[in-house]
Amino acid sequence: MKDLIIIADSVFSNTTPQLHLLSLLILIATDVAAFSAILVKYYCDKHKKHYLLLSMAFLAGALFYTESTSIVYDATTWRTIDFVRSMSKAANPGIFNLARQVCTMSFIFTALLMYAADIKEHGKCLKNDSIILSLSAAYIICVYIAACYLYKDAAIPSPGHPVALKNMDYARYACGALALVLFVLVVYYNNFNNTLWNGIAALMLTEMLCVVILYIYGQESIVAWNLIRGIKVSCRLLITTFIIADTLTSLKKVCHMRMYDALTKAYNRTYFLEEIETLLAHKNKKNGFSVLLLDLDKFKEINDTFGHQKGDQVLQEFAQVIRNNLGSKDIFARLGGDEFAIILPAASEKEAQYVADNICKNVARLSHSSSLGLPGEITASIGIYRSNGTESVKDIIGFADVALYEAKREGKNRSIVFDGDYYSMTT
């Protein structure tokens, strides 16, 4: 235990250029990762412009940390003891750190205003990505130029220049107060409901804690600076992890929405057509595949008589009946309205019609379902086309649609396999 205390005291009481550089590089990496994750989250939902501004906040942080890193790297050419004394008294890295805080908090505050406007649904914020990005870039450049001017003017103040160091203290306290205000506003508007904004609130708490530590220990304390670096690195790693996890969740939702129909949980039209294209591109032609188009008979009458809510319930039950008659490799999709489609890989015409007939029989049983409570009969018509892999997607859908039309024309509640010879004669 005594050895651990000695080691801990050694770590917090001493510093090296390499340790300082490592902490800055980690902070740069976390800011870049957070910027990328939030930008991806924005492109998952481009209506939320505040995500774009939040990503700019982390980009600005990474840029200013990079400048601080270059200053520290130059200091590594000095002897370690000179480095410790200089870095504890130098305003140069502190100037860029303050510029980072001002720039980052400005973006967060603006993003919070946009977020609050979206919540109240009466915001008149910028809606053009190019304008937002241009203004953000211009603001970062202006803050950077101002920081560079102050950097040259400060020129490593010595202990004989206490005014400059005192001004730095006041600026740090002002940033700490701004972080407190932002934390309160984020909690007020978000109420811990959004993971990303929760991370921003935690980030503001970290900034406040660092200011408090400097106030307690003083800016010349090596222990204080080492403690601040440790807190910043650990908190940034944790916050960035949560931001990335939140972005991955958003990506998962977007991918699900892109593939599936929300009402029936079947694949959507886009995915279905892409799967046919994939089969045409890679499937061995001798295997082929079958495509079924399904349509509920008299569905419009159900909607008009019982309402769209009952119609949606019928569609959900219909989709479940279809799903119960398919294998794990079969692809089932809703094309739109009451029209559905199935791909049966490597299925012959006979096998495809067997599946279709079973679906027709089971759909007819829905008429007796107590959960639906419909007095009329529910039936389905199905058109079948067997592809040999040489047709286009348009032709495959078209031929299956012709067969579906024939099933409707012959009295509904049945399945029809496309007859190429009959089609040639009639056309």
N, C-alpha and C positions, 0 to 999 in steps of 0.2 A: 504493500500500500504506500509505503514511504517512497519507494522508487517511482511509482506512478505520479505521485505529487511532484517529485523532483522533475520528472519528464514534462509534466503539464506546465510547471513553472518555467521550464527552459523554453518550451514552445511559445508561450505567450509573452515572455520577457525578451525574446530575441527575434530578430528578423533578418532575412537575407534578400538580395535582389531576386534570386531565383524563386523564392516563395511568393514574393510580391507579384512577379511576372506570371507565375502559375495561376494565382487567384484571378488576375485580370484576364488571362486567356480563357479560364473557365467561365467568367462572367460574359465575355464576348460570345463564347459558344452557346451559352444558355439564351442570350438575347437573340442571336441569329436563329436558333431553334424555335424560340417563341414567336419571332417575326414570321418565320415560314409557316408554322402551325396555324397562327391566326389568319394569315393571308389565305391559306387553304380553306379554313373555316368560312372566311368571307365569300370565297368563290362557291362554296356549298349553298350559300344563301345571300345573293347579291343585293337583296333588299335592305340588309342590315349594314348600312354604310359606316356605322361606328366601329365595326370590326376592322375596316380598312384603316381607320385612324389609329386604332389600338396597335395594329401591326407596325405603323409608322413610328409609334412611341418606342417600340423595342428595336427597330432599325436605328433610330437616333441613338439609343443607348449603346448599341454595338459600335457605332461610328465613333462616339466620344470615348468609349472605353479603349478603342484602338489607338486613338491619339494619346491617351494616358499611358498606354502600354509602350508606345514609342519613346515617351519621355523617360519612363522607368528603365527601358532597355539601354538608353544612352547613359543612365546613371550606373549601370552595371560595370562600366569601365573604371569606376572609382573603386577605392578600397572599401570593404564592407562597412567599416566603422564610419567612413565619410558618407556612405550611402544612407546609413541609419540616421545620422544627424541631419543630413541635407533633406531627406524625404520627410522627416518629422517637422522641418521648419519651412520647407519650400511651398510657395503658393502655386507653383506651376501645375502640378497634377491636380491640385485642389480646384483650380480655376476650371479645368475641363470637366472635373467631376460635378461642379456646380452647374456648368453649362448643360451637362447631361441631365441633371435633375430638373432644371428649368424647362428644357426642351421636352423631356419625357412627360412631365406633369402637365405641360400645356396641351400636349396631344391627348392625354388621358382626360383632362377637364373638358376639352372640346368634344371628345367621343362620348363622354358622359352626358353632355348637353343634348347631343343627337339621340342618345339612348333614351333619355327622359322624354324628348319630343316624340319619339316613336311610341313610347308607352302611352302617352296622352293622346296620340293619334292626331296631332294638329301641328306637327313640325314642318317648317319650311326650310329644311336644310339642303345643302348641296347634294345633288343626285348624280352628278357627272363624275365618273372615276378619274378622268384626265385632269379635271379642275382640282379635285381633292389631292391627287398625287403631285400636281405642279405646285400648288400652294404649300404642301407639306415639304417638298424639296426646297422651295425658296426659303421657308422658315428655318429649316435645318441649316442651310448655308449661311443665313444671316446670323444665327446664334453662333455658328462655328467661327465666322469672321470676327464677331465681337469677342469671343473667347481667345482667339489668336492675338487680337490687339491687346487685351488685358494680360495675356501670357508674356508678351514682349515687354510690356510696361512694368510687370511685376518683377521679372528677372531675378528670381530666388532671393527674396528679402532676407536679410540677416536679422539676428536678434536686436540690432539697432533700429529696426524698422517695425516697431510693434503696431503701428497704425494699420499697415496693410494686413497683418495677421488678425487684428481685431475686426477689420472689415470682413475678412473671410469668415470669422466666427458668426458675425451678424447675418451674413448671407446664408450660412448653414442653418441657423435658427429659423430664418424666414422660410427656407425650404422645408424644414421640419414642420413648421406651422401649416404650410400649404399641404404637406402630406397628410396632416391630421384632418384638415378640411376635406380633402379628397376622400379620405377613408370614411368620414361621416356621410358624405354625399353618396358614395357608392353603396354603403350599407342601407341608406335611406331609400334610394331608388331601386336597388336590386333585391334587398331583403334576403340575401344569401340564396337566391333562386337560380342564379346562373353561375356555372362553374368558372367560366372565364372571368367574370367580374369578381367572383370570390378570390381568384388569383390576384387580380389587381388590388383588391383590398388588402390582401396579405403582403403584397409588394409595398404598399404605402405604410403598413405597420413596420416593415423592415427598415424603411427609410427613417421613420420616427425613432425607432430603437437605436439606430446608429447615431443619430443626433444626440440622443439622451446619453449614450455612452461617452461621446466626446465631451459633453457638458460636465459629466461626472469626473472623468479622468484627465481632461485637458488634451489639447491637440498635440502636445509634445510627448504624450505617453505612448511608448511602443506597445504596451499591453493593450491599450485602447484600440490602436489601429489593427493589431493582429486579431483582436476579438471581433472587430467590425468586419474584417475580411472573412473570417470564419463564418459569421452569421450571414453575410451576404451570399457567400458561395453556397452554403447549405440550403438557405431559403430559396435562392434562385433555382437550384437544381430541383427542389421539391415543387415549386410553383410551375416551372417549365414542364415537369413530368405530368402534372394535372392538366395543363393546357394542351399538351400533345394527346393525352388520353381523351380529352373532351373533343378534340378535332377528329380523332379516329372514330369516335362515336357518331359524329356528324357525317363523316364519310360513309360509314356503314348505313346510316339512314338514307343518304342520297342514293347509294348503290341499290338499296332495297326498293326505293321509290322508282328508280330507273328500270328495274326488272319486273316489279310486281304490280298488279292491279289492287288498289286499296280496298275495294269492296269485297271482292271474291278471293283475294290472296292467290289468284292464278297469275301466271306470267302475263306481261302486257304485250301489245301488238309488236312493238319495236323488238323486244327480245325474241319473240316467236319468228319474225322474219329473219333476224340475224342467225337463228339456229338453222333455218332452212338453208340459208346461204352457206353456213358452215358445213352442213351435210352435203350440199352440192359440190363444195370445194374439196372435201376430204374423204367422203364416203366411197367405198368401192362400188362401182356401178352395178355389179352383179347382185349386190345385196339390196340396194334400193331402200325406199321407206314409204310409208303411207301417211297421207294427210287427211284429216277429217274436219269438216266444217259443220258446226252444230248451231241450231237456231230454235229457240222456244216458239212453239206455235201459239198464235193469238196473245202474245205477250203485251201488245199495245192495249188490248181490251182489258187485261188485268190492271195495267197502269191507270187507264182511264176510269175504270169502275171502282177500284179499291185504293188508288193513290200510289204515289211513287215509293212511299215507305214500304208498303206491302210488296210492291214490285221488286225493290231491293232485297227483301227477305226471300222472295221466290228465286232470284238470281243466286243468292248465297246457297240456298238448298240445292238448286240445280248444279252449281259448281261442286258441291260436296258429293252429289251422286256421281258425277263424272270422275272425280278424283278417286272415289271408292272402286271404280272399275278399271283403273290404270295401274301399270307397273311402275317401279322406281325409275326406270330409264325413259319412260314416256314423258313427253313435254305437253303441258296443258296450259292454254293461254286464253285470255279474254280479248277479243279483237275490238269490241265496242258494243254498247247497248246490250242486246240479248244474244249476240253472236260470239261463239267460242270456237276454238280450234285445238286440234290434237295432232302431235307428230308421234307416230309409232315406228321407231327405228327398226329396220329389217323385217317389218311385218308384211306378210302376203295380203292379197285382196281378201282371201277367205278369213284370215285371222283378224284383219281390220273390220270386216263386216260382222264378225262374231262379237267383237268389242262394242261396235255401234249398236247392234241389236240388244245387247245387255243393257246398254245405257238407256235406250228407248223404253225398255220394259220397266227399269227402275225409276225412270222419270215419271212414267204413268202412275206409279204408286204414290207419288207425291200428292196426287189429288185426294188421297185418303188421309193425309197427314193432318193431325189435329192442331199442330203448331201453326200451320198456314191458314187453316179455316177458310178455304176457298170452295164455293159450291160447284164450280165448273171443273172440267178435266184439264190437267196439265200434260202436254205432250211435247215431243221434240222431233225435229226432222234433221237428218244427217246426210251430208254428201261426202263421198269417199273418193280419193284419187290415189292411185299407186304410182309413185315416181320411180323411174329407172336412173335418175341422176343426170339426165341430159337436158332437162328443160330449164327454163328460167323460173325465178321465184314467182313472177307475175303469171306465168302459164300454169304453174302448179295450183296457185290460189284460184285462178280463173276456172280451171277444170273441176276442182272440188266444188266451186260455187255453182257451176252448171249442174253437177250431180245433186247439190242441195236444192236447187230450183226444181229439179225433176221430182225429188222426194216431196216437196210442197205441192207440186202440181198433181201428183198421183194420190193425194189424200192426206198427206202429213202423217206424223207418228210412224215414221219408217226410215230406213237407211237405203241409199242408192249408191252403187259403185259406178263411177264414170265409165261410159261406153264410148270409146273413141270412134268406132264405126258408126254408131247412131248419131254422134255429134257431127261427123263428117257429112252424113246424109241430110241432117236438118239444117246445116249451115251452107 
